[in-house]
Amino acid sequence: MPNNKDRVCIIGGGPAGLSCAMYLEKKGYTEYKIYEKLNKVGGKCFSPKIKVKHNGVEEEKSFETGAIMGAITYHAVSEMEEFGGYYHKGPDFKPGEPNMRREFRKLDGTIDHPFEPKVNFSFKKLTGLLKLKKQMKKLNKLMQTKYVGYDCYGHIGVAQGKYFGISKGVDGYCGATKESSFPNYLQGENPNLKDLALPFAEFCKLNGVEEVQRIWIAPFTSFGYGFFDEIPAALVMKYLDVTTALEFVNMKLWTWQDGTQQIYEHVNAKLKHPAILETEVVKVERPDGKVLVTTKGKDGKLHTEEFDKLIVTTPLDYFKDYADATEEEKTLFSKIIHERYCDYIATFEEGKSPNISGYLVENMVPERLGHAMVYYNRWQYLDRDCPATVYALANHTGSPDVDYDVVMKTMDEDMKKVGFPIKEKLYAQEVYYCPHVSSKDYQDGWYDKLEALQGNKNTYYAGEIISFGDMEDTCAASKDIIGRFF
Ligand SMILES: Cc1cc2nc3c(=O)[nH]c(=O)nc-3n(C[C@H](O)[C@H](O)[C@H](O)COP(=O)(O)OP(=O)(O)OC[C@H]3O[C@@H](n4cnc5c(N)ncnc54)[C@H](O)[C@@H]3O)c2cc1C
């Protein structure tokens, strides 16, 4: 039975952990602690300030190493914004705001216009675009008819042809009212939903809409979420539901002036119990209905504390390394796959930085693993003085992984080839990204097995794995879990 006097331990101070704390507060919980191993909150939303020089004048601007953008469908993130009092810019950007304008570039450095029929006109291009438009329309209709129920958060029941979850519709507050943050759920049966377990490429073929992958690939694969021959369609369509995909196409996106990290810094500052930083959870024991959590603090000392409930927002495939994971947990979590996404922020040779973001679509195929797929120019008014972030994927099911050092070198070479020679890397990383399961495990009901484990040993699982590896799905998963179990 939920009891808001319970002591709750939250592992991780990223979007998932902080949103869990916010929703716990909305339910009247006061006794919770968030442990965060780093010296900052926000997890993969890390937005460092970097000194830039433009026309001889030096100033500090925020850059992104992780999450950059949102869209009108970011309802749970909106709640975080309201709670913290820090809001996005866009979808219509004013000068001086980081916008999401971009170009397409071929690997020989020439600018491409794949979606503009009049530029480099040919009948082949025109018929290709007409076909694409027709298939976009068809997919939109199919999602609203054949696949009714696809557009709720999470994957509960999908493998059995059912749906259950908070609506993703553009109705604000995830279908809730201002007074009650915890809405009624969408629920129903639709055997067609089982198709969503197929890899996205097969799903498109089944429905005669292969061309739409040309639209979906840029916001999906280039942003590290994997390749369409391996990723279950459910993940693609739940993230890039038709509304969100069209917002991408029309560049009607959200950005945050001081970076996405600030959403979470602001939420953290408003919480009754802000995250305890530089404190890593190193052991979890759950004997006889108790939850014992051992942390290692700044001073290196170990400290064990008892809680009533545990919320894990950190990678579940690593849970067994520090917790008394049950055989069921071990078996289930061993099936998790994650992407290895690499990025760096770099300066460029004088006058040679990109002055707009760009997609290198030819590199968004498994054969080009480790190659630069997208570069992000955040401050367009800085023109050719602006550092940019460059991104590549290092893994694909069925291909050998690419070593981090090789990825970094390959990205440098690519940027040089397309006309933007790197001068200095200011920040570089490889991240654990977009945890998910294979199509087969999806079909075998992996997500329903995870759902069945929720609450066992007073343990609840939240974070990216529940729905999808973006800020919105992650925060909405917290809302769902706190809404139903606390
Ligand atoms: C390059 C990149 C681009 C992205 N672009 C976008 C975008 O444009 N839009 C979007 O919506 N999303 C984007 N994302 C995804 C988004 O950042 C993530 O989905 C989101 O941060 C996930 O939140 P989380 O809390 O589940 O996990 P994380 O952000 O990974 O947070 C987990 C936290 O747990 C902490 N932790 C781990 N282990 C322990 C432990 N044992 N004890 C204590 N603390 C621990 C970690 O330090 C971390 O702070 C992007 C991510 C990256 C990397």
The ligand as an ORCA input file, in Angstrom:
! r2SCAN-3c Opt
* xyz 0 1
  C      24.684     13.389    -27.093
  C      23.285     13.281    -26.544
  C      22.261     13.958    -27.184
  C      20.961     13.891    -26.676
  N      19.979     14.635    -27.272
  C      18.745     14.671    -26.710
  C      17.782     15.601    -27.180
  O      18.080     16.429    -28.046
  N      16.549     15.586    -26.613
  C      16.217     14.719    -25.606
  O      15.078     14.769    -25.125
  N      17.135     13.864    -25.102
  C      18.386     13.818    -25.628
  N      19.351     12.997    -25.097
  C      18.942     11.960    -24.129
  C      18.761     12.435    -22.694
  O      19.869     13.173    -22.294
  C      18.606     11.202    -21.811
  O      17.557     10.411    -22.290
  C      18.326     11.560    -20.354
  O      19.395     12.304    -19.818
  C      18.146     10.280    -19.533
  O      17.942     10.595    -18.177
  P      18.211      9.527    -17.015
  O      18.020     10.210    -15.738
  O      17.404      8.293    -17.291
  O      19.721      9.071    -17.223
  P      21.057      9.937    -17.141
  O      20.866     11.257    -17.770
  O      22.123      9.055    -17.677
  O      21.271     10.164    -15.575
  C      21.668      9.116    -14.721
  C      22.399      9.715    -13.521
  O      22.710      8.679    -12.594
  C      24.017      8.910    -12.062
  N      24.515      7.623    -11.551
  C      24.882      6.528    -12.260
  N      25.258      5.522    -11.435
  C      25.127      5.996    -10.168
  C      25.351      5.437     -8.872
  N      25.767      4.177     -8.718
  N      25.125      6.220     -7.792
  C      24.685      7.503     -7.923
  N      24.458      8.078     -9.125
  C      24.668      7.331    -10.227
  C      24.769      9.443    -13.264
  O      25.928     10.159    -12.856
  C      23.721     10.351    -13.906
  O      23.770     11.670    -13.403
  C      20.674     13.089    -25.544
  C      21.723     12.447    -24.882
  C      23.021     12.546    -25.374
  C      24.129     11.868    -24.646
*
